[in-house]
Amino acid sequence: MGEAGRIIKMNIVNKTIQLSDGRTIEIETGKLAKQADGSVVVKMGKTMLLAAVTCAKEAKEDVDFMPLQVEYKEKFAAAGRFPGGFMKREGRATDYEILVGRLVDRALRPLFPEDFHAEVYVTVNLISADKEDQPDALAGLAASAALAVSDIPFCGPISEVRVARINGEFVINPTFSQMENVDLDIMVAATIDNIMMVEGEMKEVSEAVMLDAIKFAHEEIKKQCQVQLELMEAVGKVEKRTYCHETNDEELRQAVHDYCYEKCYAIAKEGTSKHERTDKFEALKEEFIETIPEEEREEKASMIGRYYHAVEKEAMRRMILDEGIRLDGRSTTQIRPIWCEVDYLPGAHGSAIFTRGETQSLSTVTLGTKMDMKEMDEVLIQGTEQFVLHYNFPPFSTGEAKASRGVSRREIGHGNLAWRALKPVVPVGEENPYAVRVVSDILESNGSSSMATVCAGCLALMDCGVKIKKPVAGIAMGLISDSASGKYAVLSDILGDEDHLGDMDFKVTGTKDGITATQMDIKVDGLSYEVLEKALEQARLGRMHIMGEMLKTIEQPREDYKPHVPRIIQITIPGEFIGAVIGKGGEVIQDMQKTTGTTITITESKDAEGNTIGIIDIFGENKEGMDAALARIKAITTVPEVGECYEGKVVSIVEFGAFVEILPGKEGLLHISELDWRKVEKVEDVLQLGDIVNVKLLEIDAKTGKLRLSRKALIEKPEGYVEPERKPRPAGNRPPRKDGDSKKGPRKPQQK
């Protein structure tokens, strides 16, 4: 039989996960992307994700880390949409896609074997969407299931779920529509036994509530992991590949430990600065290398580096567990010295410096109009974001001599965490007409730069005069644990080395009344809820200390914005006037902006009764210009009132009077008889086209809406003036016919 006539055989396997609310998640493998090392389709309702994983056959030379790359991509066709832009095709990853990819990466990375260094690529694509189920909550499950059915070594499975609290009740994987009234929104990733990652935002919830949410998520994750194990069995439980990515020399390992450990411990205990300590550690390693025969140094350099790193790690960890002393000399609960300053940049709308130990953020606040708001046009998310925060991490902040190459995934992730921390307290909507942008530039870094961003951003907002609801502070917690002895130490305000060499990075932000955001990455198995509870309480105490130091600099937002901050006047108009303010082709609003030097935006909305209204923002630096723009808008939207006087312009003259524009777009008839007390034979004897005239509105016709004006009513009646006698009109209020015949009119001449 020819190639075209062969029957394609597929080993399709399906498994179903039952959620606690009755919804189901389906996992299918064996149908799509079969040339990948592992692939699955995860489906919930009409939302479908395709996850495919591939792994290089061998590790590259001199790679001593896990080169994992996770990509999450949403296809516009999944929701029946065209991509924006000229090319009309998907482009580089959006911030949202990068953030989802990072969530998956952080959950998977700790579960690859430490000695496995081959490149692994995990790709998760949204291929169908129903605009109701949130796909990001399924991405971790899809990635893990694809790894589970592959031969790639992986100590999983894991799963990832979203937990929201709605009206006091926890909900797993809520829909988009359910997210409107939540006070807690977190993503949790875990294995059957252990929590691996947590990230989310809250509206000042307690530590106990957050811990309960994590426990609630873990119960659901356990079921999803069990189904993945059943999936592995159903496909034949693929045997994991063998590998050898490291060359080891046990004698050399012991030699490094024997020569370096005590000296390394002594350096660690000196409590020196970051760069001084790094230089001493590096000098010790070079000192040991000098003991190796010169001809063997190059060959053994990689192994020595790994073994020496392990010695550093052991020395630091033992010092903390056995003596309670940290690398910079602090105790486990002690916070590094803090100093703050606000109004450092005179040209910025708001600015602040927050320095904690060797970590420093210079943050600024800029206020803008609605046209400055961030526009979101993604597959499932469209709209604008009034408050944004950007985080920059230049190489000089750690003393590195290299160029900056655009915004990294790490910068996007750290900025998003700080944005989530401050978002609950930044006023938006009717409370604040401004678009708000916070930018944090990290000038020094030795751990917890994202938390320094939260603190500096909060100070800068208060310096600007933004009426934040409450101050927010943030702290990064660490963990050093020893499974053999059961000893552990929770560390407050961790250093970069304590993050790198420790077992946990747990960031918590909040006000005095509760948590606003959190991010946790756990690198060890068996972290108990008891440890998490202690870490949360220790974080709360540390956060309160940091906030106390911040409030010594500025206690509350400034009463007013700084003189150079552009002001906004906001008014509301009835919906029927929106078109009049904009004008044909935008000519009215464009002319107003040009002549007054302001920026004017109009947003259509609804009032409490459901009526259409227009919200107008007038944005400018010159008060006279803003007042002029406001006056013009009020004139356009003002409804004429009988008995009121107006200054109008003569726009046309006819035999029986003049038409006067008393308000933009509103004209009335000034009859010749209402021009003056004296008799006027000709309109042009009193008025000319374009003249400005004061008139009084006498009447608005109830049926036609026509306006009747009078100039005479505003002129003092001459002394002795006698109202002219009006001649009675014939019956029927019609003038007599000149032909004198009946009302039928004269007879027509007969045709011959």
Secondary structure, 3 states (H helix, E strand, C coil): CCHHHCCCCCCCEEEEEECCCCCEEEEEECCCCCCCCEEEEEEECCEEEEEEEEECCCCCCCCCCCCEEEEEEECHHHHCCCCCCCCCCCCCCCHHHHHHHHHHHHHHHHHCCCCCCCCEEEEEEEEECCCCECCHHHHHHHHHHHHHCCCCCCCCCCEEEEEEEECCEEEECCECHHHHHEEEEEEEEECCCCEEEEEEEEEEECHHHHHHHHHHHHHHHHHHHHHHHHHHHHCCCCCCCCCCCCCCCHHHHHHHHHHHHHHHHHHHHCCCCHHHHHHHHHHHHHHHHCCCCHHHHHHHHHHHHHHHHHHHHHHHHHHHHHHCCCCCCCCCCCCCCEEEEECCCCCCCEEEEEEECCEEEEEEEEEECHHHCEEEECCCCEEEECEEEEEECCHHHHCCCCCCCCCCHHHHHHHHHHHHHHHHHCCCHHHCCCEEEEEEEEEECCCCHHHHHHHHHHHHHHHHCCCCCCCCEEEEEEEEECCCCCCEEEEECCCHHHHHHCCEEEEEEEECCEEEEEEEEECCCCCCHHHHHHHHHHHHHHHHHHHHHHHCCCCCCCCCCCCCCCEEEEEEEEHHHHHHHHCHHHHHHHHHHHHHCCEEEEEEEECCCCCEEEEEEEEECCHHHHHHHHHHHHHHHCCCCCCCEEEEEEEEEECCEEEEEEECCEEEEEEHHHCCCCCCCCHHHCCCCCCEEEEEEEEECCCCCCEEEECHHHCCCCCCCCCCCCCCCCHHHCCCCCCCCCCCCCCCCCCC
